Amino acid sequence: MASESPTDRQRILLVTGMLGAGKTTALHELEDIGWEAVDNFPIRLLGRLIGREGERGDGEAPSLAIGFDSRTRGFSPDRVIERVKQLSARADLEVTTLFLDCSTAELQRRFDETRRRHHLAQDVPVDIGVLAERELLAPLRRWADVLIDTTRFSSNELRQVIRQHFAGQSSGQMTVTISSFGFARGVPPAADLVFDMRFLDNPHWQPELRELTGLDKPVGQHIVKDPAFEENFGRICELLIDLLPRYAAQGKTYVNIAFGCTGGRHRSVFMAEKVAAALRDGGFSPTVLHRNLGSRAAGAIEGSHQP
């Protein structure tokens, strides 16, 4: 019997990670973009849920997202990994494991805020339970195909990232995400390539541009007048157009390219949009995310103006 073509394979996404890291939010977003989602599903029953190879008919099988965590009955990272290996060997399935992580301090804050108990910390402080869970899940975290750290993400930002990764992705196609951010608010944890745009003249110090953003034409006109812009823009585009096919050839599924400036509202936003346009002209289909675009312009963040 002929092997299944990539477009015929059913997409299976296993969603797991630390309690409080955003699994429920991720599954809700996956449902919104067309996946069938089920949570807290016993791993030992995966075979029954998916069915045997060759059992499904000629109709297209739905993309299926399956959530589980350390509370799921019969949970064992080693058994999960073994089961994933078995499923990945099937010609009719495309299996991906997503692990949602978060810093211990932020998880503790979230548990304290919601007054939820951690199931591994019934009679001890919540951070003890988080550390025990982190140790338990370490093998699965190392094994996962996609790792998303939600420490600095709001629920909306996590939903955006999930959408970028899993909305309408063709099998075997590399997903390219271009984001802008402000260094004052931290570097995106999932970035593969980071470009610092703080060498460009800062529109923040022009009173008529301060409340605008890199999406506004006057800001873009100001940035391109900087003598350093044109040459470096060209170099960055040439580098990315050369690197992206090389990443794809190595089997990399996701590439996250981040452009940063001080506040994340002017230079990084403009550069992210310009580079995305150049990559589209080069045959790529990047998704663009502006992390700090809605943040208030603030002199305290930008620092003192140096003439």
ABEGO torsion letter per residue (X at the ends): XBBBBAAABBBBBBBBEBBGAGAAAAAAAAAAAGBBBBBGBBAAAAAAAAEBBGABBABBBBBBBBBBBAABBGBBAAAAAAAAAAAAABAABBBBBBBBBBBAAAAAAAAAAAGBBBAABAABBAAAAAAAAAAAAAAAAAABABBBBAAABBAAAAAAAAAAAABGBBBGBBBBBBBBBBAAAEBBAABABBBBAAABBBAAABAAAAABBAABAAAAAAAAABAAAAAAAAAAAAAAAAAAAAAAAAGBABBBBBBBBAAGABAAAAAAAAAAAAAAAAGBBBBBBBAAAABBBBAAAAEBBBX
